[in-house]
Amino acid sequence: MLPGAVTSGGPAPLARAALPRAARQAWLAGLLGATALASWLVLWWWSASPYAGLLHQRGWVDAGAFAELCRLVPGGNVLVPASLHAVAWLLMLAAMMLPTTWPLLAMFAKIVGGREDRRRLLTLVVAGFVAVWLAFGLAAHAVDAALVTLASRSSWLLVNGELVAAGVLGAAGAFQFSALKYRCLEQCHAPFGFVSSRWHGVAPAREALRLGVDHGVFCVGCCWALMLLMFVVGVGSVGWMLAIALVMAAEKNLPWGRRLRAPLGIGLIGSALALVLLR
């Protein structure tokens, strides 16, 4: 048994501990599922509401209340859009990426199940994972916003904007065949080894946070190119979000997920070529 798996008072008898452990697993699965479902429902409502444009940074400065807020807040033209994007991105993370952490969270929950601070440790794992993806989302937003600004000042980009989309599709397709993607996927496919190499119970809070951060880094490493497709198909498209989420979940967690490598990569590269040839 790994260090930190039981409290200092010693392990509980197996017969007495089995039911609580099953109940804790069910509680964790239910909480994760409810969070994801609630996030999907909010995103669906948002995308179907008059405020759907706020899912894209292009619509933020055009909304009266937010335009006024941008003027009132120091640095508001940057801070307000970034904050709104962070809210939208967090919803997408909870809907699309949080469910893919289930194998790792379930394994960690088993290991720390006898500890009184298990909920705090699980929260730290999730917080580390979300922090990495949030940083990636804000960086992606900054690049996208820069491209939008550049396009507004370039007549060539306005006319040939689909070439940027083709570039993103082609890059995502090419990344499917990269060694980096599958080195990262291997880490996601072995939750016990991933946890046991990082959890020793010596500095519980720090180790739990590091576990979440490391998992987030490897998750970004294998999924970043697919997530960038959101900026091609539309950040507010719930249908496309669901399709991309299912692909990422299959790649990360299912034994046959790696078989998607070739067909998905070829399909994305083919879509990029089609955009270029049919424009």
Protein Blocks (a to p, Z undefined) as FASTA:
>chain_A
ZZhkacfkopadfklmmmmmmmmmmmmmmmmmmmmmmmmmmmmmmmmmmklmmmpmklmm
mpmklmmmmmmpghklmmmmmmmmmmmmmmmmmmmmmmmmmmmmmmmmmmmmmpmklmmm
mmmmmmmmmmmmmmmmmmmmmmmmmmmmmmmmmmklmmmmmmmmmmmmmmmmmmmmpmkl
mmmmmmmmmmmlmmmmmmgolammlmmmmmmmmmmmmmmmmmmmmmmmmmmnopklmklm
mmmmmmmmmmmmgmklmmmmmmmmmmmmmmmmmmmmmZZ
